[in-house]
């Protein structure tokens, strides 16, 4: 089975700049607040200097206790962010998992989060359409939870 790629677009009423800041630049503090039932913390070892290259997400419950991301690209001016999972998560089934996010401003002052996800299964792994759909729903759910948090906390 070859790589599985899917694209997803999620609209938001939040501005592109504010969403990028909350979802990417300040994600280590905002995401645990937006998803307190799922994520206990995000470790970002070199955040002080804004030159970090790894993040570790720790979960309350579920299959995975933590997932380590490697930041592959970050462009603050164009609101793009790319990362790969390098430890934990679904790497028991996948050889590699990477995400490419671009947040685009819309004329109404909101934004669209464009996400390309690339999953490369291990040679003997079988991945169903239901599993792919569940992954899309989780990604969309995280984005919508961050959006809801920002709407409830406009000073963030």
N, C-alpha and C positions, 0 to 999 in steps of 0.2 A: 504494500500500500504506500503510495506517495504522500507528499505533504498535503495537508488539508488547509486551505486558505479560505477565510470568510471575511467579508467586509460588512460593517455595520455603521449606521448613522443614527445618532440620537440627538434630537433637538432639545434646546433648553432656552428658557427666558433669561438666564443669567448671561452677562456679557462674556465674550471670549477671554478677555484679560483676567477677569475675576475667576472664571472657571478654571483657567490654566493655573493660576496662582494657587487656588484651593486644591485642585485635583493632583497637580504635579509638584509645584514648588513647596507648598505647605501640606502636602498629602500625608506626611508622617504625623502631623497633629490633627488635621481635619478628618481624615478617613476614620480613625478610631472613634472620633466623636460622632460622626455620621452613622457608624455601624457598631455601636457599643456592644451589641449582643453577639457580634461575630469576631471582632478583632480587638485583642487586648492592647497591642502596641505595635508601632513600626519603629524598628531600630535603623537609624541612619547614622553610622559611626562618624562621618566627617561633615555633618550638616553645618556646623558652625562656619565653615569656610566656603560652603556652597560648591565644593569640588568633590562631592561624594560620587562613588561609582557603584555602591551596593546598598540595598535596603532589605531588611528582613521583616516580614509580617508574621505576627504571632496570633493564633486563633484561639478562641475560647473552647469551641467544640467542633466536631466534624471529623472528617477523614484525615486531614492534614493539620499537624500541629504548628508548622511554620513553613514559609515559602521564602526563598532568597531570590531577589531580583538583581540582575546586573543592568545598569543603565548603559545603553548602547549609543544613545544620542539625545541631546537636549538643545533645543533652539528656542530661547525665550522670546525672540522677536517675531518668529513665525508660528509660535505656539505648537511646536511639535515635540514629541517625546517618544523614544523607542526603548524598549527593555526586553530582556529575556529572562526566563526562569532558569536558574542554575542549580538550585537545590530544593528538594521537597516537592510539594504540589503533586502533579500528575506525571512526574518524570519516571515513575515505575512503568508507565505505558508509552510515554513519548520520549523520543530521542532528544528533541528540542521543542521549545515553545517560545515564540516571540510575538511582541505586540508593537504596533506602530500607530501612534495616536496623533491626530491633528485636530486642533480646535479652531473652527472657522467662524468669524463674526458674520452675523446675518443683518440685513438692512433694518430690522425692527429692534436692534440693540441686543438681541440674544445671541445664541451661537449654535453650532452643530458640532458634536463630537464625532469625528470620523475615526473608526478603529479598524485596522487590518490585523487579524490574528492569523498566525501561521503555526500549525501543529504538525510536527514530523513524527509519526508513530514509529516505534521500534519495529523491526522487521516481522516479528511474530504477533504483533498487537492488532486487534480488530477494534475499530471505533465505529459506533452506530450513529445514525442521524439523530437519535434521541439525546445522545451524549453531547453532540455538537450543539443542538438546540439548547440544552441545559447550560452549556458554557456561555452561549450568547445571552441567555436570560440573566445569568449571574453578573456578567459584565455590564449589561444594561442596568441591572438593579443597583450596582455600586454607584454608577454615574448618577442615577436618579436619587439615591440616598444623599449623595453629596449636594446635589441641586436642592433637595428639600432642606438640608441643614443650612445652606446658604440663604434660602428664602426665609427661614425661621430666625436666622442670625445675620441680619444684613450688615452688621459692622465687622464681620470677619474679613 
